[in-house]
Amino acid sequence: MQKFTSLLYLRNISFLLLWSLLLLNSCNTDNPAPVDPVEENKYLQENTAITELSKDQVSQKANALNPLLAGYVKNGVKVYKITYKTKNIDGADITASGALILPITDLPASMISVQHGTIRDDASAPSNFGENSEAASFGSLFGSMGYIIAYPDYIGYGASKDYPHPYEHRASLASATLDMLRAAKEFLKGQTAVKWDEKLYVAGYSEGGYATMSLQKKIEEEASAEFNLRASSCGAGAYDKTAFMKYIINSGTHGIPSYNSLYLWVLLTYDKIYKLNRPTSYYFKAPYDGWISSTGTSTNINKSFDTILNDSFKKGLNDGTDKGFIDAIGDNDVYNWKPKTPTRLFHGDADKLVFYFNSQKAYTTMKGLGATDIQLITIPGGDHGSSIVTFLAGTLAFFTSTK
């Protein structure tokens, strides 16, 4: 019995020695332990540092906007241009771009996706960060308050400047902006300069207000698991395209050429995107049809927009027989859904470019559908340009309250 016990003891010792040798061998540098492969980026392609602004430099920019805003500046910012994968209106893969503004701080930072207003040239694109651009002023200001700012260029600017900008097209504004956020998320994972607290806010004014509403809807319906969306601030957007178009074809308006060029831009964009491909004479009376054929959205129209349209086109919209154009407009309505995210709609009630009823309709419709945290902030006597500062201050207060 003693002999058997000794043999068993020796076998156990031998087994332990063998196991130890195997463990030691596995730790040998010639046979390193396997590591998980680095996850490849699905959206982010490249990033390039553009500039760095000190706290004093941002304060100067803020003071130029409004002396009251300079008091909100807390830190400097570092600005990057990122390029990323997205889809064009036809579903083809393209490369788009945007600016990513990082606060210079060791505190955790939330992210704001800012959708820019209408621009007419590539120099104004956020990723170019021109001296007087929206990104250089508003973007730097919000970044200096301790926010990470994602500022998409949209399709048609920056890296995608060779494509026409699909002006006020709901689907492509939403998808290109959402893909920018996905790329920004990948960028932030690969750096240590600033820590993102995973909170996301969205904001924009004018076309940016419309783009923000479109983005919010897409995130809530398709990407809620990807982002912790905390609040949305939409300023002076044309959310009810159907009512907007019916208003400008049936009512006397301001006759401001720069405003009319934007109405024209929307009309021609929808004609192309939805493959209606009609001659300008279908929409416009002579001689405007010829002028528009030659100069497009640069055509100088200094009278009420309804007076240059063909009566037959107006009739087709009013009686519902022009189904092609009616469907195109309706596909871009973005007021008739129920947001879950706390939402604020800012709008001046004297806006002559994007009429106040757009925000009124969005508010009443969303409330009627059961939205529980939505408010319409009316800016008494506010026109399109004069309401911007109120929108900025109100957005900041709103986002701060939801932290």
C-alpha positions in Angstrom: 0.0 0.0 0.0 2.8 2.3 0.9 4.5 1.6 -2.5 1.3 2.3 -4.4 0.9 5.6 -2.5 4.5 6.6 -3.4 4.0 5.8 -7.0 0.8 7.9 -7.0 2.6 10.8 -5.3 5.4 10.6 -8.0 2.9 10.7 -10.8 1.1 13.7 -9.3 4.5 15.5 -9.0 5.4 14.7 -12.5 2.0 16.0 -13.8 2.5 19.3 -11.9 6.0 19.7 -13.3 4.8 19.0 -16.8 2.0 21.5 -16.4 4.4 24.2 -15.0 6.7 23.7 -18.0 3.7 24.2 -20.4 2.7 27.4 -18.6 6.2 28.7 -18.7 6.5 27.9 -22.3 3.3 29.7 -23.1 4.7 32.9 -21.5 7.9 32.7 -23.5 8.4 35.8 -25.7 8.9 33.4 -28.7 5.2 32.4 -28.3 3.3 35.5 -27.3 -0.3 35.1 -26.1 -2.8 35.8 -28.8 -4.4 39.3 -28.7 -7.6 40.5 -30.1 -7.2 42.2 -33.5 -7.6 46.0 -33.7 -11.1 46.7 -34.9 -11.0 48.4 -38.3 -12.9 51.6 -38.8 -16.1 51.2 -40.9 -16.6 54.9 -41.5 -13.6 57.0 -40.6 -11.0 57.3 -43.4 -8.5 60.0 -42.6 -8.0 62.8 -40.1 -5.9 65.9 -40.4 -5.2 68.6 -37.7 -6.2 72.0 -39.1 -5.5 74.4 -36.3 -5.4 75.1 -32.6 -7.0 78.2 -30.9 -6.2 79.4 -27.5 -8.8 80.5 -25.0 -8.0 84.2 -25.8 -8.4 83.6 -29.5 -11.8 82.0 -29.1 -12.9 84.8 -26.7 -12.1 87.4 -29.5 -14.2 85.5 -32.0 -17.1 85.2 -29.4 -16.8 88.9 -28.6 -17.2 89.7 -32.3 -20.5 87.8 -32.4 -21.8 89.3 -29.2 -19.9 90.5 -26.2 -22.2 88.5 -23.9 -21.0 85.3 -25.5 -17.4 85.8 -24.6 -18.1 85.1 -21.0 -19.0 81.5 -21.8 -15.5 80.7 -23.1 -13.6 78.2 -20.8 -10.8 76.7 -22.8 -9.0 76.6 -26.2 -9.8 74.1 -29.0 -8.1 71.9 -31.4 -9.6 71.4 -34.9 -9.4 68.4 -37.2 -10.7 67.6 -40.6 -12.0 64.1 -41.0 -13.1 62.2 -44.1 -15.5 59.3 -43.9 -17.6 56.9 -45.9 -21.2 57.6 -46.7 -23.8 57.2 -49.5 -24.8 59.6 -52.2 -28.5 60.2 -53.1 -28.3 57.3 -55.6 -26.9 54.9 -53.0 -23.3 55.0 -54.4 -20.4 55.0 -51.9 -18.7 58.3 -51.7 -16.2 60.1 -49.3 -17.6 63.0 -47.3 -16.0 65.3 -44.7 -16.5 67.5 -41.8 -14.8 69.4 -39.0 -14.2 67.9 -35.5 -13.5 70.4 -32.8 -12.1 69.1 -29.5 -11.9 71.2 -26.3 -8.5 71.4 -24.7 -9.5 70.1 -21.3 -9.0 67.1 -19.0 -12.7 67.0 -18.1 -15.1 64.5 -19.7 -16.9 66.2 -22.6 -20.3 65.7 -24.3 -20.6 65.9 -28.1 -22.8 68.3 -30.1 -23.5 67.6 -33.7 -24.0 71.0 -35.3 -25.6 71.1 -38.7 -24.7 74.3 -40.6 -27.0 76.6 -42.3 -27.2 77.3 -46.1 -23.8 78.0 -47.7 -23.2 78.8 -51.4 -19.5 78.1 -51.8 -17.0 75.4 -50.7 -14.8 77.9 -48.8 -17.6 78.1 -46.2 -17.6 74.4 -45.5 -16.9 73.5 -41.9 -13.9 71.4 -42.7 -12.2 74.3 -44.5 -12.6 76.3 -41.2 -12.5 79.6 -43.0 -12.0 82.7 -40.9 -15.6 83.9 -41.1 -17.3 80.5 -41.4 -20.0 79.2 -39.1 -17.7 76.5 -37.8 -14.9 78.9 -37.0 -17.3 81.2 -35.0 -20.1 79.1 -33.5 -18.2 75.8 -33.6 -15.2 77.3 -31.8 -17.5 79.0 -29.2 -19.3 75.8 -28.3 -16.1 73.8 -28.3 -14.5 76.3 -25.9 -17.3 75.6 -23.5 -16.1 72.1 -23.1 -18.1 70.3 -25.8 -16.8 68.1 -28.6 -18.2 69.5 -31.8 -19.0 67.4 -34.9 -19.6 69.7 -37.9 -20.5 67.8 -41.1 -19.9 69.5 -44.5 -22.9 67.6 -46.1 -22.6 66.1 -49.6 -21.5 68.7 -52.1 -18.8 70.4 -49.9 -15.4 69.5 -48.7 -14.3 66.1 -49.8 -17.5 65.6 -51.8 -17.4 69.1 -53.5 -17.5 67.6 -57.0 -21.1 66.5 -56.4 -24.0 68.9 -56.3 -25.3 69.7 -52.9 -28.8 68.0 -52.5 -30.3 71.2 -50.9 -33.0 70.6 -48.3 -33.1 66.9 -49.1 -34.2 65.1 -45.9 -32.8 61.6 -46.5 -29.2 62.6 -47.6 -28.8 65.3 -45.0 -29.7 62.8 -42.3 -27.6 59.9 -43.6 -24.5 62.0 -44.4 -24.7 63.6 -40.9 -25.3 60.3 -39.1 -22.3 58.8 -40.8 -20.2 61.8 -39.8 -21.2 61.0 -36.2 -20.2 57.4 -36.6 -16.8 58.5 -38.0 -16.3 60.9 -35.1 -17.1 58.1 -32.7 -14.3 56.0 -34.3 -11.9 59.0 -34.2 -12.5 59.5 -30.5 -11.9 55.9 -29.7 -8.4 56.2 -31.2 -7.2 59.2 -29.2 -6.6 60.1 -25.6 -6.6 63.9 -25.7 -10.2 64.3 -24.7 -12.6 61.8 -23.0 -16.1 61.7 -24.5 -18.8 61.0 -21.9 -21.0 59.3 -24.6 -23.7 62.0 -24.4 -24.8 63.4 -27.7 -26.7 66.7 -28.5 -27.8 67.9 -31.9 -28.4 71.5 -33.1 -28.7 73.6 -36.2 -30.3 76.7 -37.7 -32.0 77.3 -41.0 -31.0 74.5 -43.4 -29.2 73.3 -40.3 -32.4 73.3 -38.3 -34.1 71.2 -41.0 -31.0 68.9 -41.1 -31.0 68.5 -37.3 -34.7 67.5 -37.3 -34.0 65.0 -40.1 -30.9 63.6 -38.2 -32.9 63.4 -34.9 -35.6 61.4 -36.6 -33.1 59.0 -38.2 -31.2 58.4 -34.9 -34.4 57.7 -33.0 -35.8 55.4 -35.6 -32.6 53.6 -36.8 -29.6 54.2 -34.5 -30.8 54.7 -31.0 -28.6 51.9 -29.8 -25.5 53.6 -31.2 -25.9 57.0 -29.5 -27.1 58.4 -26.2 -29.1 61.3 -27.7 -29.9 63.7 -24.9 -31.5 66.8 -26.6 -32.2 68.4 -29.9 -32.4 72.2 -30.7 -33.8 73.1 -34.1 -33.9 76.7 -35.3 -36.0 78.2 -38.1 -36.2 75.1 -40.3 -38.6 74.4 -43.2 -40.0 71.2 -41.7 -43.4 71.3 -43.5 -42.2 71.3 -47.1 -45.7 70.7 -48.4 -47.3 73.7 -46.7 -44.2 75.8 -47.5 -44.4 75.1 -51.2 -48.2 75.7 -51.3 -47.6 79.0 -49.5 -45.0 80.4 -51.9 -46.9 79.4 -55.1 -50.2 81.0 -53.9 -49.1 84.0 -51.8 -47.3 87.2 -52.4 -43.9 87.1 -50.8 -41.0 89.6 -50.2 -39.3 89.5 -53.6 -35.9 89.4 -52.1 -33.6 87.9 -54.8 -31.3 86.0 -52.3 -34.4 84.4 -50.7 -36.0 83.5 -54.1 -32.8 81.8 -55.2 -33.2 79.4 -52.3 -36.8 78.6 -53.2 -35.6 78.0 -56.7 -32.7 75.8 -55.5 -35.2 73.6 -53.6 -37.5 73.2 -56.6 -34.7 72.4 -59.0 -33.1 69.9 -56.5 -36.3 68.0 -56.1 -36.9 67.9 -59.9 -33.5 66.3 -60.3 -33.3 63.9 -57.3 -36.8 62.5 -58.0 -36.0 62.1 -61.7 -38.9 64.4 -62.8 -36.4 65.9 -65.3 -38.8 68.5 -66.6 -37.9 71.6 -68.7 -37.8 74.9 -66.8 -40.7 76.0 -69.0 -42.9 73.4 -67.1 -42.4 75.4 -63.9 -41.7 79.0 -65.0 -43.1 81.6 -67.3 -41.1 83.3 -70.0 -38.6 85.0 -69.9 -37.8 83.4 -66.5 -37.6 79.9 -67.8 -34.9 80.9 -70.2 -32.9 82.8 -67.6 -33.1 79.9 -65.2 -32.0 77.5 -67.8 -28.9 79.6 -68.3 -28.0 80.7 -64.8 -29.8 78.3 -62.5 -30.1 79.3 -58.9 -28.0 82.4 -59.5 -30.9 83.9 -61.5 -31.8 87.3 -60.1 -35.6 87.3 -59.3 -36.7 90.5 -57.6 -40.4 89.9 -57.3 -42.8 87.7 -55.5 -42.0 84.1 -56.3 -45.5 83.1 -57.2 -45.6 85.6 -60.1 -42.9 83.8 -62.1 -44.6 80.4 -62.0 -46.8 78.9 -64.7 -50.5 78.8 -63.7 -50.6 75.2 -65.0 -47.9 74.2 -62.5 -49.6 75.9 -59.6 -52.9 74.3 -60.6 -51.3 70.8 -60.6 -50.1 71.3 -57.0 -53.3 72.8 -55.7 -55.7 70.2 -57.2 -53.3 67.3 -56.6 -52.9 66.2 -60.2 -49.1 66.8 -60.3 -48.5 63.7 -58.2 -44.8 63.5 -59.1 -43.9 66.9 -57.6 -46.3 66.5 -54.7 -44.8 63.2 -53.7 -41.3 64.7 -54.0 -42.2 67.5 -51.6 -44.0 65.2 -49.2 -41.0 62.9 -49.0 -39.1 65.8 -47.5 -41.7 66.7 -44.8 -40.1 66.1 -41.4 -42.7 67.5 -39.0 -45.1 64.6 -38.8 -43.6 62.2 -36.3 -43.3 61.7 -32.5 -39.9 62.6 -31.1 -38.8 60.9 -27.9 -35.8 63.1 -27.3 -36.3 66.5 -25.5 -36.7 69.0 -28.4 -36.8 72.7 -28.6 -38.0 74.6 -31.7 -36.7 78.2 -32.0 -38.3 80.5 -34.6 -38.8 84.3 -35.1 -42.5 85.1 -35.8 -41.5 87.7 -38.4 -39.2 85.4 -40.4 -39.6 86.3 -44.1 -37.4 83.5 -45.5 -38.5 80.4 -43.6 -42.0 81.2 -42.4 -42.9 80.8 -38.7 -45.8 78.4 -39.5 -43.2 75.6 -40.1 -42.3 75.5 -36.4 -45.9 76.0 -35.3 -47.0 73.0 -37.5 -44.2 70.8 -36.2 -44.9 71.7 -32.6 -48.7 71.1 -32.8 -48.3 67.9 -34.8 -45.7 66.4 -32.5 -47.7 67.3 -29.4 -50.7 65.7 -31.0 -48.8 62.5 -31.7 -47.9 62.3 -28.0 -44.5 64.0 -27.7 -44.0 64.8 -24.0 -41.0 67.0 -24.0 -41.2 69.5 -26.9 -41.4 73.3 -26.7 -41.8 76.1 -29.3 -39.8 79.1 -28.3 -41.2 82.0 -30.3 -38.9 85.0 -30.8 -41.2 88.0 -31.0 -40.5 90.2 -34.1 -37.5 88.0 -35.0 -36.5 87.7 -38.6 -34.3 84.9 -40.0 -31.0 86.6 -39.3 -31.9 88.6 -36.1 -33.0 85.4 -34.3 -29.7 83.5 -34.5 -28.2 84.9 -31.2 -31.4 84.1 -29.3 -31.2 80.6 -30.7 -27.6 80.1 -29.7 -28.1 81.4 -26.1 -31.3 79.3 -25.8 -29.7 76.2 -27.1 -26.8 76.5 -24.7 -29.2 76.9 -21.7 -31.3 74.0 -22.9 -28.3 71.6 -23.3 -26.8 72.7 -20.0 -30.1 71.9 -18.3 -30.2 68.4 -19.7 -26.6 67.3 -18.7 
